[in-house]
């Protein structure tokens, strides 16, 4: 698979191609290490992935198509709680997984109140990433 590129609006995207059996997963992650980890895992599983770095970019992608999963880094610098709230108004039925440092219990509660159904520590997210992405892919088959 080809390497995703960073688009003007803060969305990392693969070149256009006609593949209908791949899942669509959106991830709002601005940490380059986690972007690379998610991209590589998605590539290995054959999951169609778009990386957004801002709430605006995430909202723009959600307005284009409904993904099977949205992943949000709750420690992102660009207002992850705002992104969750905006997502709820655009695609409330889409599963949403948020991850953060395990000691941030107040932020976890705020994310759940904003509409994030599943919040997990960064370590668990990393450990379960392949399973999380595979679950989204299985929704399309």
C-alpha positions in Angstrom: 0.0 0.0 0.0 1.1 3.5 -0.6 2.1 5.9 2.2 -0.6 8.4 3.2 0.1 12.0 2.7 -0.8 15.1 4.7 -3.5 17.1 3.0 -4.0 20.9 3.3 -6.9 20.6 5.8 -5.0 18.6 8.4 -6.1 15.2 7.1 -3.7 12.5 6.4 -5.1 10.5 3.5 -4.3 7.7 1.1 -4.5 8.4 -2.6 -7.9 7.8 -4.1 -8.5 4.3 -5.4 -11.5 2.1 -5.8 -11.6 -0.4 -3.0 -14.9 -1.0 -1.4 -14.2 -3.8 1.0 -12.0 -1.8 3.3 -13.2 -0.3 6.5 -13.1 3.4 6.9 -11.6 4.5 10.2 -11.0 8.1 11.1 -8.4 8.9 13.8 -7.8 12.3 15.4 -4.2 12.0 16.5 -1.6 14.7 16.4 1.3 12.7 18.0 3.5 11.5 15.1 4.5 8.3 17.0 0.9 7.2 17.4 0.0 8.3 13.9 2.8 6.0 12.6 1.7 3.1 14.8 -2.0 3.4 13.7 -1.1 3.8 10.1 1.2 0.7 10.1 -1.4 -1.4 12.0 -4.2 -0.3 9.6 -2.0 -1.0 6.6 -1.1 -4.5 8.0 -4.9 -5.3 8.5 -6.0 -3.7 5.2 -8.1 -1.1 6.9 -8.7 2.2 5.1 -7.6 5.0 7.5 -7.6 8.7 7.5 -5.7 10.7 10.1 -7.1 14.0 11.2 -5.2 16.4 13.3 -7.9 19.0 14.1 -11.6 19.0 15.0 -12.3 20.9 11.8 -10.6 18.2 9.7 -12.5 15.4 11.6 -15.8 17.2 11.0 -15.0 17.7 7.3 -14.3 14.0 6.9 -17.5 13.1 8.8 -19.5 15.3 6.6 -18.2 13.4 3.5 -18.9 9.8 4.6 -19.8 7.8 7.7 -16.8 5.8 9.0 -17.1 2.5 10.9 -15.0 3.8 13.7 -13.5 7.1 15.0 -10.5 7.1 17.3 -9.6 10.2 19.3 -6.4 10.9 21.2 -7.8 12.6 24.3 -4.3 14.1 24.9 -4.3 15.8 21.4 -3.4 19.5 21.5 -6.3 20.5 19.3 -9.4 20.3 21.5 -10.3 16.6 21.5 -13.4 17.1 23.6 -14.6 19.7 21.0 -14.0 17.1 18.3 -16.1 14.5 20.2 -19.0 16.9 20.7 -18.9 17.9 17.0 -18.8 14.3 16.0 -21.9 13.5 18.1 -23.8 16.1 16.1 -22.6 14.7 12.8 -22.4 10.9 13.4 -23.6 9.9 16.9 -24.1 6.3 15.9 -20.5 5.7 14.9 -18.4 3.9 17.5 -15.9 6.2 19.2 -12.8 5.1 21.0 -10.8 7.6 23.0 -7.4 7.0 24.6 -5.4 8.9 27.2 -2.9 8.6 30.0 -4.2 6.2 32.6 -4.0 8.8 35.4 -6.4 11.3 33.7 -9.6 10.1 35.3 -11.3 13.5 35.1 -10.5 13.8 31.4 -11.9 10.3 30.9 -15.1 11.3 32.6 -15.4 14.5 30.5 -14.8 12.5 27.3 -17.6 10.0 28.3 -19.9 12.9 29.1 -19.2 14.4 25.7 -20.2 11.2 24.0 -17.1 8.9 23.9 -18.5 5.5 24.5 -15.2 3.7 25.1 -12.3 5.4 26.9 -9.1 3.5 27.6 -5.6 4.1 28.8 -3.0 4.6 26.1 -1.2 1.4 27.1 -4.4 -0.7 26.5 -5.2 1.1 23.3 -1.7 0.3 22.0 -2.0 -3.3 23.1 -5.5 -3.7 21.6 -5.0 -1.6 18.5 -5.1 -4.4 16.0 -8.2 -5.8 17.6 -9.9 -2.4 17.6 -9.2 -1.8 13.9 -10.1 -5.4 13.0 -13.4 -5.0 14.7 -14.1 -1.9 12.5 -13.1 -3.9 9.4 -15.4 -6.8 10.3 -18.4 -4.3 10.3 -17.9 -4.0 6.5 -17.9 -7.7 5.7 
